[in-house]
């Protein structure tokens, strides 16, 4: 019997045979870089090649990280920052929206700044900038956060008052500020508008009153976090190693966004003033985690850092559950995208349309476990291989202790059949511990709760978790606050308490 049989095969049939298809993984020389000048991320899934990241061959050093809550976003960011510090002595400034990083930063010997809890930022501070440029930035922030653009006369009045406040403090608008000279505050700007209103000569008093009202919301007693003399020097913090600027104590999203915009503006100007240096690697990394109001607006300085950061050795890391929250100008220009587990089909549609990966890759991403990832890298030169590939998991500096909270037991049959309903929530131990602390659960109760969760192999349904907390004398209001902090809706929380005795 013959061992070889000849067949007539059409070319389109031949193309379907996988033996002639390039595997979805870059060649080894693109994955395994000089370990003294690159960051180890993990092992590739197909050929088990160690993947070490460097931006030397990429379009830029910026990174987007997307994935559901508990998929491993903060774990990746912590690992990346730690190794960048080891390899390049890179500084890191984390704009910490929800206070997720402060415990880790403290444990790592870094600096934590808590706005709204003793620390203040004067958004009129110049930080070496010309007053005319800072004035434009201040108005730009208000355009992002308020409706001032819809009212040209109110905007004009605000611009004039900001500029006059600098002049009254002895600054020349077009000149760099003298070192150490004190800046005016937002309260000085409001004072100028109120004086104009009291004079009674302005022909549109309603416009003036509304301009005052718009600014006063950021300067009320007890909420004047940005209208008092600064207690921190952002210029120095940018070169102080690992820094978390905790925004979780600010009253709402608008205040957090104003803080983030000002921080980004200051860091961008510091980046420009320092200029390029001959040192290798990255001088600083700025982290924006779930800062949708800042990352989604094209007028934000996050966009400018993405466009200019490479030449100044500044990198931006943007992390979000929702990739559509990241402005296209950022998302389409980052050199590296880390895709952890994605739940919603519309998010997968967006990623697949943006990054042009295969249906095979899409299926893999949708069934990822914690820490597993697909990585897209944008190389400076054209390449003849897939730029999206899989790694087995992110290999971190600390063990990835993951706790799983399931809510399937309180969902209806319709909700259980809906693929877009999140039925499991994943948390690293340090993050879950922080949520307990922020909800004012005492340390003894926290230790006992974790001991109980460990006996259950770190997986617990939400009703059992509530029962465990109740056994530790944790009050109902505290439990509700905690469940909200982990991402459960009020509707789900209500169902939980229906079943708990």
N, C-alpha and C positions, 0 to 999 in steps of 0.2 A: 504494500500500500504506500502511495506517495506521501511524503511528509510536507510537500509544498504544493499548494493549489493556486493557480493563477486565476485572477478575477478581473473583469472589466468594471472599473468604478469611476463614476463621474466625479469631477473635481469638487462639486458642492457637497457630495457625500463624504469625500475625503476630508474636507475642512471640518466636518462635525466630529471627527475622531480625536479624542482628547490627547492622544500621543503626539499630535502635531500642534497642540496649543501650548503656549508658554504658561507655566504655572504662575498664579497671581502673587508673585514675590520678587522683589528686586534682587539682582545678583549680589553675592556676598560682599564684593568690594564697595557697594553702596551702603551696606548695613553695618559692617564691622569696621569702625574707624579707630584711629589712634586713641587708646584708652586714656592717655594723659591729656587729651584735648577733646574729649567727648563724654557724654552722660549715658551710662548703661540704663536701658529701659526694661528689657526682657528678652525672651527667646522666641523666635518666630515659630509659628505653628506648623508650617509645612516641612521646612528643612532644618528646623531647630538650630538656626544661626543666631548667635548673640547679636542683639541690635543695640548699637550705641549711637546716640543722637549728637550731631553737630550741625550748626547752621552754615558751615563753611561752603558747602556745595548747594545750599538751599537759597531761595530767593530772599529770605529774611529770617530773623530769629523768633518771630512771633508764633504763638501756639493757641489754637482754639480747642477746648475740651468740652465735649457734649455727652450727656448720658443722664438717665433717670436718677432720682435721689437714691443714694446708697450703691450706685454702680461702681464707685471708686474715684470720683472726680477729685475730691480733696486729698485722697491718698496719693494720687498721681502728682498733684501739685506739690505736696509736701516732699515727696521723693525727688521731684525735679529740682526744687529749690535747694534742698540739702546737697544734692550732688553738684549742682552748679556752683555752690559755695566752695565745695571741696576742690573742684577742678579749676575754676577761674577766679575764686574769691569774689563771686558775684553778690552784690547787695540785692535785697528783695524787699519790696514795699507791697504789702497785701492790703488792699482796700476791702476790709472785712465787713460785708453787708450785714450778716446775721450773727457775728461773733463766733463763727465756727473755728477760727484758727487761733484765737487768743490763748487757749489752754496749751496748744502745741507750741506756740511761739515762746510762751513763758518757760515751758519745760526745756526748750532748746536754747535758753539763755538769751532770747531776743528781747526786743522792746515792744511793749503794748501801749498804745495811746488810745484812751477811751473818750471819744467826743460825747458830750451830753452827760458825762460823769466826772467832771473836774477839769477836762481839757477843752480849750477853745481855739478856734481859728478865726482870725480877722480876714475876711475875704478881700479887704482893701489893701492888705500887705503887698508890697511891691516885689520883694524877693529879688531885687536887682533889676527889675523891669522898668521901662519908661512908663510913667503914669498914663500916657495916651494909649499904650498897648494894653495895660491892665484894665483900663476903663472899657475898652472894647470887649475884653474877656468877661468882665462882670455883666455887661449888658447881654452878651451872648448866652451866658448861663441863665439869665432871667428869660431870655427868648425860648430856651429849651424847656424851662420849668413852669413858666406862667404864660398868660395870653397877651403879654405886653406888645407883641408884634402886631396884634389886631388893633392897637390904639396908638397911632403914630405920634399924636400930641403928647400922650403920657410917656412914651418912650423918649421923645425929645427932652421933656422936662427932667426925666431921670438921668439922661446922659449929661445934661448941663449941670445938674446937682452933683453928680459923681466927680466931674472934672473940676467944678468950683471947690469942692471939699479938698482936693489935692492942692489946688492953688492956695487956699486959705492956710494950709499947713506948710507953705513955703516951697512946694515942689514946682519945677518947670516941667510942663507937660511933655515936652519932646526930649528931655535930657534924662540920662540915667540918674537914679537917686543917690544922694550922698550916703555913705555907709553909716548905719546905726540911726538914721533919722526916723522918727516915729511917724507912722501913717495914720490918716483919719480912719474912722470906722463907719459902718453903715448908719449908725445913730447920728453921726455928723451930717450925712447925706439927707436923712429924714428931717433933721433940724432945719436944714436950708429950705427944703420944700415947705415945711410948716411955717417958717418965717414969711415966705412968699405968700402963703395962703392968708396969714394974719394981716398982711399989708392991705389986703382987700382990693388991690388994683388990677389983679390978673383977670382977664375977661372971661376965662372958662374955669371957674372955681371947681366945678364937678370933676374935670379932668385932673386937676391938681389934687383934689381929695382922693381920687382913685389911685393916683401914683403913690401917694403917701400910704394908703391902705395896703397896696401890693408889697411895698418894702417892709412895712411894719410887722407883717406876719413872720419875718425872720429876725425881728429885734424886740419882741415882747419880753418883759421881765420873766426870767425863768426859762425862756426859749431863745435867748440871745447868744446862741452858740457861735454865730458868725459875725456878731456885731460888737464884740469886745476885743480887747488886746489879746493877741495870740499867746498861748502858753507853750507852744511848740514851734520849732524851727524846721520846716519841711526840707529846707536846703541841706541841713545837717543830717536829718533822718535818712535822706536818700543815699547817704554813704555810711550808714551806721549798722551794716550787716542785715540781720533779719528783723523786720519791723511789721507789726500788724496795727493798722489804724481801724479800731473797732467802732463801727457806726451803729451797732445794735441798740444803743441807749437813746438815739435820737428819736423824736416822736413819730415820724412817718417817712414815707418814701421820698417826699419832696425835700426834706431836710437832708436825708442820706445822699440824694442825688446832687444837691448843691455842694455838699462836702466833697463828694467824689470828683465833681467837675473842677472844683478849685484845686484839689490835690493833683489831678492830671495836668491842669494848666501850669501849675508851678513846676512839676517834674519835667514837663515838655520844655519849658524855658531853661531849666537847669541843664537839660540834655543839650540844648542848642548852645548855651553859653560855654559849657565845658568843651564842646566840639569833639572831633575825632582824636583818638590816641593810638599809639603804636602797639598797645598791649593786645594780646589775643583774648578771645572769649567775649564774655558779656560783662559790662560794668554794672548793670542793674536790670532787674526784672520787676515789672509792675503787674500785680494780679488783680483782675476784676472778676469776682465770683457772683453770679446771679444779679449783676447790676444792670438790669434790662433797660432802665431809663437812660443810662449813660451809654451803654454799648449799642443801643438801637438807633441813636440819633446821629446823622452824618455830620452835624455841627460840633459834636463832642470832640475833645482833644484826643480821645482814644483813637480816632481815625487818623489824626495827624501823627501820632506816635507810630502807628502801623506804617504810614507812608514814609516817615523819615528815620525811624528808629535804627535801622541797620547801620547807616553811616555814622551814627553816634554810639553804637554798641549798647543800645537800649532794647529790651525785649518786652512784649506785652503778652500776658497769658489771660485769655478770656474764657471763663467757664460758665456753662448754662445747661439747664435741663432742656431748654427749648432753643434749637439752633436758629429759628426764625427771629428770636430776640436779638441776635447779633447782627448788626448792620451789614449789608452786603459788601460795603466798602472795606469792612474788616474781614468778614468771613471769606471773601473771594481772594484776599491778598495775604492771608497768613501763610507762612511757609510750611507749617505742620498742623494737621487736624487729628486729634485723638478722639475716636468714636468708641465709647463704652456702650452699655446696653441702651437701646432706644426703644421706647414703648409704642408711641403713636405712629400709625402708618403715614400720616401727613408729614411728620418729621423725617421719616425714612425717605419719603418722596422728595422732600427738599434736599436732603443730603445726597441722595442718588443723582438727582438732577444737577446739583452743583458740582459734585466730584466725579460723576460719570463712572461709578463702579458697577460691577456685574450683579445680576440677580443672585448668584451664588454668594457674593459678599453680603448682600442685603439680608439673606436668610441667616447667615452666620451672626450678623450684628443683632438681629431680633431675638436670638436665643442665647446671647452671652450670659455667663455667670459674672459674679462680682470680680472686677479687676481684669477681665478679658477685654481685648481692644482690637479695633481695626485702625490702622494708621495711614494717613495720606500725607505724602511729602511732595512739595513743589520744588523741583530742581531748577537750577539756573539755566541749564542747557537741556535741549530736547533729549528725551531718553526713549528707548525702544522696548520698554517693559512696563508692566502695571505699576502705578505709583501708590496704590492702596494694597496693603497686606495685613496679615493677622499676626498677633503675638499671643502666646499662651496665656499670659497675664502680666500685669505690671509687677515687677519685682522690686519691693520697697525696702527702705531702711529699717522698718519695723514690721513685725508680723501683721498681716491684714486680718485682725480679729473682727469678724463680721457677725452681727446679730440681725436676725430676720424677724419682722413682725408681719404676720399674715392677717388679712381682714376678710378672707373668703367666708368665714362662718357667720358674718353679719350681712352678707350681700344677698340680694334676691337672685332667682334663677336667671332672670334677664341680664342682670349685672354680671353674673358669673360667666355668661356666654359671650359677653362683650369683650373683644380682644383689647380694646382701648382703655378698659378699666384696670387700674393698678391694684393688684391683689396682694402684692408683697412689697414691703419696704425694707431696705437694707441700710445698716448703719455700722460704721467703724466704731469700735468701743470708745475711743476718745471722743468722738462726736456725740454718741448717745449719752455718755457721761456728762458732757457739757450741757446737753439739753436738760438732763435731770437737775443739774446745778442751777441753770437759768430759771427753772420752774420752782426753785427754792425747796427741793427735796433734800433732807438732811443727809450727811455723809454716811451715817450708820445705815439708814434705809437704803441708800444707793448701793452700798456694799452687799447688803442682804439680797437686794433685787438681782444684782449681777450673779451672785452665787446660785440663786434659784434658776436664772436663765441658763447658766452653765450646765446645770443638771439636766436641762432640756435640750442639750446640744445647740444652744444659742438660737433656737427657733421657738417662737411662741405666738399663739393666736392672740388677737388684741383683747378679747374678753379675759383670757387667763392673765395677761399682763396687768389689766386693771385690777383683777382679783388679788394678784401678788402685791401690787402697790397698796391696795386697801388693807391687806393684812399687815402692812408695815405702817399703818396709821397715816397714810398720805391722804389729804383731804380731796373731796370731789373737785373743787375748783382748781386745785393744783394739777390733778389728773387731766382735766379738760384742757388746761393750758399746755400741758406736755403733749397730749395727743394732737392738738393744733400745731404745735411746733414741729412735729415729725411729719406733718403734711396731710393729716386726716381732715376731711370736711366735717362741718357741723352736722350734716345729715347722717354721716357714718357714726360720729360720736354719739348722737342721740340713740341710734340703733344699739350701740355697744351697751349703754346704760339700761336699756330695756331688758337685756338678758342678765346683767350682773346683779346679784343679790346684795 
